[in-house]
Amino acid sequence: MTTTNPVTIFLPMLVIVALTFVAFVRMAVTRTAAVKAGHDPAYYRAHLGPPEPELTVAAVRHYGNLFELPTIFYAACLTAFVLDAVNGWVLGFAWVYVAARLAQSAVHLTSNNPSHRGGAFALGVVAMLALWVTLALAIFARL
């Protein structure tokens, strides 16, 4: 029987953390470009006035999205590590989630095609559900 090094669960987490920092930089760059192009910097005090340019809004929403579903991804990975439940299934579901999240990000920040973005999002949700079902089984097996 092959054992899986439980520390490997942190690799997909690191990819999502890196994606979050890349998204932050992209948001900062697009906001800076918007101000340089004439968008009123006073807007950022209370977010009142003319809305940000579409490219900036997409970058801001993308960054915000990385604090939604990914939070339960981090919780799942930490749960797997703490329970010593890291196995091929857990890692597989984690990497599918990461691939789906990367695809969703790529679409969101380029063509922003809702059907393509939605498909990637749905795949990520299914992977997350499968990851949590796997962890729930591991938890109940220990009771």
C-alpha positions in Angstrom: 0.0 0.0 0.0 1.3 3.4 -1.0 1.1 6.1 1.6 0.7 9.8 0.8 2.8 12.4 2.5 0.2 14.6 4.3 2.2 17.7 3.6 1.4 17.4 -0.1 -2.0 18.8 0.7 -0.4 22.2 1.1 0.7 22.3 -2.5 -2.8 23.0 -4.0 -3.3 25.5 -1.1 -0.1 27.3 -2.2 -1.4 27.6 -5.7 -4.6 29.3 -4.6 -2.7 31.6 -2.2 -0.4 32.6 -5.1 -3.5 33.2 -7.3 -4.9 35.4 -4.6 -1.8 37.6 -4.5 -1.7 37.7 -8.3 -5.3 38.9 -8.3 -4.5 41.5 -5.7 -1.7 42.9 -7.9 -3.9 42.8 -11.0 -6.6 44.7 -9.1 -4.1 47.3 -7.9 -2.7 47.7 -11.4 -6.1 48.2 -13.0 -7.2 50.7 -10.4 -4.0 52.6 -10.8 -4.4 52.6 -14.6 -8.0 53.8 -14.2 -6.9 56.8 -12.1 -4.1 57.6 -14.5 -6.7 57.5 -17.3 -8.9 60.1 -15.5 -11.1 58.2 -13.1 -11.6 60.3 -10.0 -9.5 59.0 -7.2 -12.1 60.4 -4.7 -14.3 57.5 -5.8 -12.2 55.2 -3.6 -13.1 57.0 -0.4 -16.7 55.9 -0.3 -17.2 54.3 -3.7 -19.6 57.0 -4.8 -19.7 58.7 -8.2 -19.1 57.3 -11.6 -18.4 53.5 -11.5 -15.0 52.1 -12.2 -14.2 51.0 -15.7 -15.4 47.4 -16.6 -11.8 46.0 -16.6 -11.3 47.3 -13.0 -14.6 46.1 -11.8 -13.8 42.6 -13.1 -10.4 42.6 -11.3 -12.0 43.8 -8.1 -14.7 41.1 -8.2 -12.2 38.5 -9.1 -10.1 39.4 -6.0 -13.2 39.4 -3.8 -14.3 36.0 -5.2 -11.0 34.5 -3.9 -12.3 35.1 -0.3 -15.6 33.1 -0.9 -15.4 29.4 -1.9 -11.6 29.2 -1.5 -12.1 29.7 2.3 -13.8 26.3 2.6 -11.1 24.9 0.3 -8.4 26.0 2.9 -10.6 24.6 5.7 -10.8 21.2 3.8 -7.1 21.0 3.2 -6.3 21.8 6.8 -8.9 19.3 8.0 -7.4 16.6 5.8 -4.0 17.4 7.2 -5.1 17.5 10.9 -7.0 14.2 10.5 -4.1 12.6 8.6 -6.7 11.9 5.9 -4.6 13.0 2.9 -4.9 10.3 0.3 -5.1 10.1 -3.5 -8.8 11.0 -3.5 -8.4 14.1 -1.3 -5.4 15.3 -3.4 -7.2 14.5 -6.6 -10.3 16.5 -5.6 -8.1 19.4 -4.3 -6.2 19.6 -7.6 -9.4 19.4 -9.7 -10.7 22.4 -7.6 -7.4 24.3 -8.2 -7.5 23.6 -11.9 -11.2 24.7 -12.1 -10.4 27.9 -10.1 -7.5 28.7 -12.4 -9.7 28.2 -15.4 -12.4 30.3 -13.9 -9.9 33.1 -13.1 -8.5 33.0 -16.6 -11.9 33.4 -18.2 -13.0 36.0 -15.7 -9.9 38.2 -16.5 -10.0 37.7 -20.2 -13.1 37.1 -22.3 -15.3 37.0 -19.2 -17.7 34.6 -21.0 -20.4 33.7 -18.3 -21.0 30.2 -19.7 -17.3 29.3 -19.8 -16.8 30.9 -16.4 -19.9 29.2 -15.0 -18.7 25.8 -16.2 -15.4 26.2 -14.5 -17.1 27.4 -11.3 -19.5 24.4 -11.4 -16.6 22.0 -11.8 -14.9 23.6 -8.8 -18.1 23.3 -6.7 -18.4 19.6 -7.6 -14.8 19.0 -6.7 -15.2 20.9 -3.4 -18.3 18.8 -2.6 -16.5 15.6 -3.4 -13.6 16.7 -1.2 -15.8 17.5 1.7 -17.8 14.2 1.3 -14.5 12.3 1.4 -13.5 14.2 4.5 -16.9 13.6 6.2 -16.5 9.9 5.6 -13.0 10.0 7.2 -14.4 12.0 10.2 -17.3 9.5 10.7 -15.0 6.6 10.4 -13.1 7.9 13.4 -16.2 8.3 15.6 
